[in-house]
């Protein structure tokens, strides 16, 4: 019997890549809100911080932001595994235990965010809950950076695996991803600053906090981003000649413009620019991966056997999801009458 | 063989269920619980039962904490673990079903948001709006089951997909509908179980009695659906698969027996503690029933997984991620050249690729006791004929030379003393052990591939001749490589056999 071959993409690569980039950007937006928000709340200097209504509002929102981060993270993980299975699975196997621990740590962080959200005592206890959650998120982000960076270095993967097969190896070329990791973290803190400023726009104690984190976060993120770029080594030339550099430039300009409009308190424009700038950075990241893998793997060589009927089914489900989300959010945030539901 | 192999001391057969069973236990509750809560809320609102509404609000907090956090993240955990344990199998699934999974994700988004809004909406939404969100939650959650059910059942019964490669043929495979009904029954039953646990914390009162009884009825209703649909499900598995299983492997049937036992315990628990003495339903009883429920669901999953042996995708890819279509070529050209991640120790690389998915040396499904006291040639011959062994084993996907390399790797880790010394046996007892180690892997007396008939009433000379030419008796038969002590003990034992397999 001729068994079906599975080395194919069920849709054109551009379509899968678009889906991946879009969903990954949404994931990052939610993650930045949560991670950046926690950092800003924890490290801002504010009198009676744990009694401040905007701070408490953030604390209440964090579990939902975590839910959004996890939910929106599933789709890009799915698409990236479809296109780069050999790279992603291999890297995660080499760091198997660290990788597997991610979901356990995420559960712990999640519960601590809920503990903070349900806490009625406030005070230092809230700080402790958020700190524990933050440590967990730092771990997760570090392992992600390490594994995804390792996935772009097939030769290194083989060398590391030959030395140890137990899954207790963490990417030893820390210089190649430490700045990538820091860039992600600082970017998240920058976006966190934006959201703190946005939610605290009517409060003259909170808004400057958000503004400060947004401004300084962005400056440091850009510096770290440039340093990260110079760790590309032999790939830097290819990077400079690729469309990535244009996306980088667009993101850079949009970020500064976003800052400008934020200072002018034009939050919708500022937020939109920030989101597009994030999208540009995700595209940039995607191109960097292609450059790094160029000698070993080109996804464009994988044959396409479109499953259009299934794709249409997915599209319908996706539109249904968008409709349901809009419907429920509108219902939830609509002004309510005074009468109690019960 | 494009992936490295994660060589952990824990057997894959333990790691996978550890995460998967816990996840499905929570995720099925997340579906059944959605139906339970919205039906109960409708009834409570109609009756103006505020106590019950308070109970449901409390249940919904538990529900969000368990399903949205633990359920969702253990689901991510499954993604992680399948990629670690069987990247090859996961790759096949992802290439074929990515848009199925993406559709499931769309419902997952609805489900998570609806669960959060439902919980936070108790005091914010109107009753009507609250119920609408509850129904949206349940439908989205059940739809995600609908989709994932197609992928899970595909792995056991890919059906027409094997010839057409068509997504829909694989998705709506022979066990799709029966499994969907069965899993829906599990969801309903688990909703009753979880609600019982929450209700158990209430002080004894008529309200508690009423709530416990109501929850027990859910548990029982689900159990009845599961019981009936399980027969449908079992019958939907192609007859030749079940017949082959019956001949070669006891695991799925042990799992079925356990499923019946746990079902009976649950039924008795629901009836006695839920219907007869509901007022005194204690949290300990709730916890015990939850544990039985976990074992019950685990037994079903165990049946499903073991019935698939030796495949990860039936008739398409073996559990060790060797594609059925590749076996012949690997036997001709060798497995080693196809392994992308080599360590410099060829025997160890072969061991990981061929055996380690299902076996460890000393722990889970240990190989060491199977080969203690034997020799390289014997082990190599067994490896080459492993497809003929009991337990539904895949064929060896390598060359003869590779079987020797693998055998040498295994031999280095087994006990090299004489079988007699290792087990401290003499005479017939020793012979029985020799039979178990050297013959019993493929010929079970009174069981799989029984050859007792041809072994009874022979003379010493005939037994000796038989052992001398053992390797010529069949392609998969190893030579008898034991020494004289083993040989004499084995003959003594064979003489005790009688026709029909009885000793």
HADDOCK unambig.tbl for C-alpha pairs under 7 A between the chains (distance, minus, plus):
assign (segid A and resid 2 and name CA) (segid B and resid 163 and name CA) 6.99 0.50 0.50
assign (segid A and resid 3 and name CA) (segid B and resid 162 and name CA) 5.78 0.50 0.50
assign (segid A and resid 3 and name CA) (segid B and resid 163 and name CA) 6.30 0.50 0.50
assign (segid A and resid 3 and name CA) (segid B and resid 325 and name CA) 6.81 0.50 0.50
assign (segid A and resid 4 and name CA) (segid B and resid 162 and name CA) 6.44 0.50 0.50
assign (segid A and resid 4 and name CA) (segid B and resid 163 and name CA) 6.93 0.50 0.50
assign (segid A and resid 4 and name CA) (segid B and resid 165 and name CA) 5.15 0.50 0.50
assign (segid A and resid 6 and name CA) (segid B and resid 92 and name CA) 5.62 0.50 0.50
assign (segid A and resid 6 and name CA) (segid B and resid 95 and name CA) 6.12 0.50 0.50
assign (segid A and resid 6 and name CA) (segid B and resid 96 and name CA) 6.85 0.50 0.50
assign (segid A and resid 8 and name CA) (segid B and resid 95 and name CA) 6.56 0.50 0.50
assign (segid A and resid 9 and name CA) (segid B and resid 95 and name CA) 6.31 0.50 0.50
assign (segid A and resid 10 and name CA) (segid B and resid 95 and name CA) 6.82 0.50 0.50
assign (segid A and resid 71 and name CA) (segid B and resid 109 and name CA) 6.20 0.50 0.50
assign (segid A and resid 75 and name CA) (segid B and resid 102 and name CA) 6.54 0.50 0.50
assign (segid A and resid 75 and name CA) (segid B and resid 105 and name CA) 6.73 0.50 0.50
assign (segid A and resid 82 and name CA) (segid B and resid 94 and name CA) 6.10 0.50 0.50
assign (segid A and resid 82 and name CA) (segid B and resid 95 and name CA) 6.24 0.50 0.50
assign (segid A and resid 85 and name CA) (segid B and resid 91 and name CA) 6.68 0.50 0.50
assign (segid A and resid 86 and name CA) (segid B and resid 2 and name CA) 6.56 0.50 0.50
assign (segid A and resid 86 and name CA) (segid B and resid 3 and name CA) 6.50 0.50 0.50
assign (segid A and resid 89 and name CA) (segid B and resid 83 and name CA) 5.91 0.50 0.50
assign (segid A and resid 89 and name CA) (segid B and resid 84 and name CA) 6.68 0.50 0.50
assign (segid A and resid 89 and name CA) (segid B and resid 87 and name CA) 6.31 0.50 0.50
assign (segid A and resid 90 and name CA) (segid B and resid 3 and name CA) 5.47 0.50 0.50
assign (segid A and resid 90 and name CA) (segid B and resid 4 and name CA) 5.86 0.50 0.50
assign (segid A and resid 92 and name CA) (segid B and resid 84 and name CA) 6.92 0.50 0.50
assign (segid A and resid 93 and name CA) (segid B and resid 4 and name CA) 6.77 0.50 0.50
assign (segid A and resid 93 and name CA) (segid B and resid 6 and name CA) 5.68 0.50 0.50
assign (segid A and resid 93 and name CA) (segid B and resid 84 and name CA) 5.36 0.50 0.50
assign (segid A and resid 96 and name CA) (segid B and resid 6 and name CA) 6.93 0.50 0.50
assign (segid A and resid 96 and name CA) (segid B and resid 84 and name CA) 6.74 0.50 0.50
assign (segid A and resid 100 and name CA) (segid B and resid 80 and name CA) 6.25 0.50 0.50
assign (segid A and resid 100 and name CA) (segid B and resid 81 and name CA) 6.83 0.50 0.50
assign (segid A and resid 103 and name CA) (segid B and resid 73 and name CA) 5.99 0.50 0.50
assign (segid A and resid 103 and name CA) (segid B and resid 74 and name CA) 6.87 0.50 0.50
assign (segid A and resid 103 and name CA) (segid B and resid 76 and name CA) 6.70 0.50 0.50
assign (segid A and resid 103 and name CA) (segid B and resid 77 and name CA) 5.57 0.50 0.50
assign (segid A and resid 107 and name CA) (segid B and resid 69 and name CA) 6.60 0.50 0.50
assign (segid A and resid 107 and name CA) (segid B and resid 70 and name CA) 6.42 0.50 0.50
assign (segid A and resid 107 and name CA) (segid B and resid 73 and name CA) 6.42 0.50 0.50
assign (segid A and resid 110 and name CA) (segid B and resid 69 and name CA) 6.79 0.50 0.50
assign (segid A and resid 158 and name CA) (segid B and resid 341 and name CA) 5.90 0.50 0.50
assign (segid A and resid 162 and name CA) (segid B and resid 342 and name CA) 6.37 0.50 0.50
assign (segid A and resid 162 and name CA) (segid B and resid 343 and name CA) 4.21 0.50 0.50
assign (segid A and resid 165 and name CA) (segid B and resid 6 and name CA) 5.97 0.50 0.50
assign (segid A and resid 165 and name CA) (segid B and resid 7 and name CA) 5.46 0.50 0.50
assign (segid A and resid 166 and name CA) (segid B and resid 6 and name CA) 5.91 0.50 0.50
assign (segid A and resid 166 and name CA) (segid B and resid 7 and name CA) 4.87 0.50 0.50
assign (segid A and resid 166 and name CA) (segid B and resid 8 and name CA) 5.37 0.50 0.50
assign (segid A and resid 167 and name CA) (segid B and resid 6 and name CA) 6.03 0.50 0.50
assign (segid A and resid 310 and name CA) (segid B and resid 99 and name CA) 6.23 0.50 0.50
assign (segid A and resid 311 and name CA) (segid B and resid 99 and name CA) 5.97 0.50 0.50
assign (segid A and resid 314 and name CA) (segid B and resid 99 and name CA) 5.95 0.50 0.50
assign (segid A and resid 314 and name CA) (segid B and resid 102 and name CA) 6.50 0.50 0.50
assign (segid A and resid 314 and name CA) (segid B and resid 103 and name CA) 4.68 0.50 0.50
assign (segid A and resid 317 and name CA) (segid B and resid 103 and name CA) 5.71 0.50 0.50
assign (segid A and resid 317 and name CA) (segid B and resid 106 and name CA) 5.99 0.50 0.50
assign (segid A and resid 318 and name CA) (segid B and resid 103 and name CA) 6.78 0.50 0.50
assign (segid A and resid 318 and name CA) (segid B and resid 106 and name CA) 5.23 0.50 0.50
assign (segid A and resid 321 and name CA) (segid B and resid 106 and name CA) 5.59 0.50 0.50
assign (segid A and resid 321 and name CA) (segid B and resid 107 and name CA) 6.41 0.50 0.50
assign (segid A and resid 321 and name CA) (segid B and resid 109 and name CA) 6.86 0.50 0.50
assign (segid A and resid 321 and name CA) (segid B and resid 110 and name CA) 5.69 0.50 0.50
assign (segid A and resid 324 and name CA) (segid B and resid 110 and name CA) 6.53 0.50 0.50
assign (segid A and resid 325 and name CA) (segid B and resid 110 and name CA) 6.27 0.50 0.50
assign (segid A and resid 332 and name CA) (segid B and resid 125 and name CA) 6.62 0.50 0.50
assign (segid A and resid 340 and name CA) (segid B and resid 123 and name CA) 6.79 0.50 0.50
assign (segid A and resid 341 and name CA) (segid B and resid 123 and name CA) 6.12 0.50 0.50
assign (segid A and resid 341 and name CA) (segid B and resid 125 and name CA) 6.42 0.50 0.50
assign (segid A and resid 341 and name CA) (segid B and resid 126 and name CA) 4.82 0.50 0.50
assign (segid A and resid 341 and name CA) (segid B and resid 127 and name CA) 5.41 0.50 0.50
